[in-house]
Amino acid sequence: MTTDDVTIARSHNPFPDSGVTSDATGIRRYTNLPATLLDMLRAQVDTRPDAEAIVELGGYRLTYAQLWERASRVAGGLRTSGVERGDRVAVRYPAGTNWVLAFWGTIMAGGIAVAVNTRSAQPEVEFVLSDAGVTVDLAADTPLPDGDPYVAEGLDATDVAALFYTSGTTGRPKGVPTTNQAFVTNAENMVRCSGIPRDAGQDLRTLISVPLFHVTACNSQLLVAAYVGGTSVIMPELDLPTLIETLPAERISFLVTVPAVYSLLLRHPGFAEADVSGVRTVAYGGAPIAPSLVRSLQEAFPKATVLNGYGMTETASLITVLPDQDAVEHADSVGYAVLSVDLALAPIGDDPNVGELLVRGANVTTGYWHRPDATSESIVDGWLHTGDIVRVDDAGRVHIIDRAKDIINRGGENISSVEVEAVLLSAPGVADAAVLAVPDDVMGEKVGAVLVPDQTELDVDAVIVHCRDHLADFKVPQYATVVTEALPRNPGGKLLKNQLRHHVRWGAPLR
């Protein structure tokens, strides 16, 4: 398959595009970026050594000079433990300064940091450690390595700096090698597309409330703060009262989380009196969001811009961003392509504006770790197949219709579970929702909804009436089940529907 006739034109792009060039292969690249993560961090150490770099709530605070010095000692300890250039080091500390020091220390040692999901079961952890070929395993109860300061020389943009593993929702997790170039490119994407000033310094204070082993927290918060000389304030665990207290106490200016957390935050009784005057950016992603929630965010954070971001582990985080001016009117969109990528569609029907989204760019991985078959399936002619079915509107905005595997086929009618979920999230009393196919002998599949109520008792009949007002009849759920526990999601906010399918029990049909 070629993509010459399905590349998405940049008919409108709101982001500043100076200094973007295409190389001989057509890959879009920024000029004058730091070559490596260490070059990026060293620039901040040289210019603002005493500025605060890391804050662990309830733990340590590190300036940029302290971060560099302590990470270099970790690097020295790793070298003493036998870590050579290109060796893999598993980082399994909880979110906090130890995780950050282990990450930077591994890179300073010339190694590859393996970001392990600390929520995984032991067999899953053992698989990742084996698959990555880990030399040193920095488990949660392991002291940080310590030794004479060491910083590897001769690292370059194409060197792999870290391995992040996919969520494994379709099988065994796959390791995604992420180069220095991909990391730094994503940081530049974040700066340009979210409007972060390049001289943000201590004005940028981002609250990291999602796990650091996920690319959103690491690549688009921790490393972006380091890119502009800002501060990463890390919550070891998400706790809404603590989050509310932290906003003014730590002068938080940049918030990132999933829509479900924002919904819970706005309804928390302590939020009404919270001082949010310092928050300048409210960003979200990973799941559909209702226009009403976007409006509520704008009202709740009156001095902030509201942004929607979409990305993947394979793209070092961002693929698209929806800017503030489109946030309400186009809440069903994930936005425009970031400047370092080209997007294309692999057609799936007669509509040329609908298909599987393909992406290529300087922030996109070139393959999976030791998985040639998976690489050849997912990356064809230089284009990464995302597995997301999208529609592209006339302005170039991307609208995710569904995952290819989550389209519900009801009697020959294709139904987007994401579309139905978005409507359910805007229904009264619904805090979270997932839509699944329910097997049916006659229709093949019917629409089932798993609903999580907010603090009030959920009126399922009212929810269905709401759906009938906003959806074609064949898309309205015919089954519904109410659960009180949180829906299973990966750290990026994506629903783990395989888990739901194995546990949900459908009652009698609603109609």
Secondary structure, 3 states (H helix, E strand, C coil): CCCCCCECCCCCCCCCCCCEEECCCCCEEECCCCCCHHHHHHHHHHHCCCCEEEEECCCCEEEHHHHHHHHHHHHHHHHHCCCCCCCEEEECCCCCHHHHHHHHHHHHCCCEEEECCCCCCHHHHHHHHHHHCEEEEECCCCCCCCCCCCCCCCCCCCCEEEEEECCCCCCCCCEEEEEHHHHHHHHHHHHHHHCCCCCCHHHCEEEECCCCCCHHHHHHHHHHHHHHCCEEEECCCCCHHHHHHHHHHCCCCEEEECHHHHHHHHHCCCCCCCCCCCCCEEEEECCCCCHHHHHHHHHHCCCCEEEEEEEEHHHCEEEEEECHHHCCCCCCCCEEECCCEEEEEEECCCCCCEEEEEEEECCCCCCCCCCHHHHHHHEECCEEEEEEEEEECCCCCEEEEEEHHHEEEECCEEEEHHHHHHHHHCCCCEEEEEEEEEEECCCEEEEEEEEEECCCCCCHHHHHHHHHHHCCHHHCCCEEEECCCCCCECCCCCECHHHHHHHCCCCCCCC
